[in-house]
Each structure stands twice: as structure tokens, then as C-alpha cells.
Amino acid sequence: MSSPPATAQQTSRATVQTAHASRYLQQLCKHWSHKFETEFDSAHGRIVLPLGEARLSAQPQGLVIDLTADDPANLTTFQQVVVSHLERFAFRETLHFHWE
């Protein structure tokens, strides 16, 4: 009996320049803590969603977002979900996301 094939995860990173990185990190984690597994403090956050895992880090240059999609086909959707939520929290400023 053979094992099912392993699915390849895909990762993506964005650094978003903002003076409010810690605030947005905490807002996003608190927002999703009602539905998903989250852990966070003022500098780091982790959220486990059906699309994959998001790790956030508040840095002096801004918010660093690392996404790991369980299915590579869902990575773009995962990025869009995170971006749309952060843009709602950051309605007073325009955030620029450059995914790598």
C-alpha cells in the first residue's frame, strides 16, 4: 500500500512599509482569532487558515508577511485575502504589497 503523494507547499513574502506594523498585526490576529488558530504578541503573529499559514512580524521598516499555502494553486487567493483585510484596517493610509 503506497502513501498519498505529498503536496508541495508554496511560500510568499511581502514587506509593507508602515509606521503601524504592530497595530495591523494585532488587529489581523484578533480579527481571525474567533475562527482560526492564532498566536500573537506586539511583534509577531501566526494564523492558521484553511488556505495555509500566515506569519507576521512587526519590523522597524514595516510589516513582514510570510504566507505558506497548503496548495500552490491557492497562493494568489491567500495573498488577496490577507491584503483585503489589512487594507480595511489601514483605511487611513495606502499600503503597498510587493510579493516575492
C-alpha positions as CSV (number, residue, x, y, z in Angstrom):
1,M,0.0,0.0,0.0
2,S,1.5,3.3,-1.0
3,S,1.2,6.7,0.7
4,P,-0.7,9.5,-0.9
5,P,1.6,11.9,-2.7
6,A,2.9,14.8,-0.6
7,T,1.5,18.2,-1.7
8,A,4.1,20.9,-2.4
9,Q,3.6,24.0,-0.3
10,Q,4.3,27.4,-1.7
11,T,5.6,30.4,0.1
12,S,5.4,34.1,-0.5
13,R,6.7,37.2,1.4
14,A,5.7,40.8,1.4
15,T,7.2,43.7,3.3
16,V,4.7,46.5,3.7
17,Q,6.0,49.9,4.7
18,T,4.0,51.4,7.5
19,A,4.6,53.0,10.9
20,H,1.7,50.9,12.3
21,A,3.0,47.4,11.7
22,S,2.4,46.2,15.3
23,R,-1.2,47.6,15.3
24,Y,-2.1,45.9,12.0
25,L,-0.5,42.6,13.0
26,Q,-2.5,42.6,16.3
27,Q,-5.8,43.7,14.6
28,L,-5.5,40.9,11.9
29,C,-4.7,38.2,14.5
30,K,-7.5,39.4,16.8
31,H,-9.9,39.5,13.9
32,W,-9.2,35.9,12.9
33,S,-8.8,34.5,16.4
34,H,-12.6,33.9,16.6
35,K,-12.5,31.5,13.7
36,F,-8.9,30.2,13.4
37,E,-5.9,29.2,15.4
38,T,-3.9,32.3,16.2
39,E,-1.0,33.2,18.5
40,F,0.5,36.7,18.6
41,D,2.1,39.5,20.6
42,S,3.0,43.0,19.6
43,A,5.9,41.9,17.4
44,H,5.0,38.5,15.9
45,G,1.8,36.7,14.8
46,R,0.8,33.4,13.4
47,I,-2.6,32.5,11.9
48,V,-3.6,29.1,10.6
49,L,-6.3,29.4,8.0
50,P,-7.8,26.8,5.6
51,L,-5.6,28.3,2.8
52,G,-2.4,27.9,4.8
53,E,-0.4,29.6,7.5
54,A,0.4,33.3,7.8
55,R,3.3,34.6,9.9
56,L,3.6,38.3,10.6
57,S,6.4,40.3,12.0
58,A,6.4,44.0,13.0
59,Q,9.7,45.4,12.0
60,P,11.1,49.0,12.0
61,Q,10.7,49.2,8.2
62,G,7.1,47.8,8.3
63,L,5.1,44.7,8.4
64,V,6.7,41.5,7.1
65,I,4.1,38.9,5.9
66,D,5.1,35.3,5.2
67,L,2.5,33.1,3.7
68,T,2.7,29.3,3.2
69,A,-0.1,27.9,1.1
70,D,-1.0,24.3,1.6
71,D,-1.9,24.1,-2.1
72,P,0.2,26.2,-4.5
73,A,-2.9,26.9,-6.6
74,N,-4.3,28.9,-3.6
75,L,-1.4,31.2,-3.0
76,T,-2.8,34.1,-5.0
77,T,-6.2,33.8,-3.2
78,F,-4.4,33.7,0.1
79,Q,-2.5,36.9,-0.7
80,Q,-5.7,38.6,-1.8
81,V,-7.5,37.6,1.5
82,V,-4.7,39.0,3.6
83,V,-4.3,42.2,1.6
84,S,-8.1,42.9,1.7
85,H,-8.2,42.5,5.5
86,L,-5.1,44.7,6.1
87,E,-6.4,47.4,3.7
88,R,-9.6,47.6,5.8
89,F,-7.6,48.1,9.0
90,A,-5.3,50.6,7.3
91,F,-8.0,52.8,5.8
92,R,-6.1,56.0,6.9
93,E,-3.1,55.1,4.7
94,T,-2.4,53.3,1.4
95,L,-0.4,50.1,1.8
96,H,1.8,48.7,-1.0
97,F,2.2,45.0,-1.1
98,H,5.1,43.5,-3.2
99,W,5.0,39.7,-3.0
100,E,8.2,37.7,-3.6
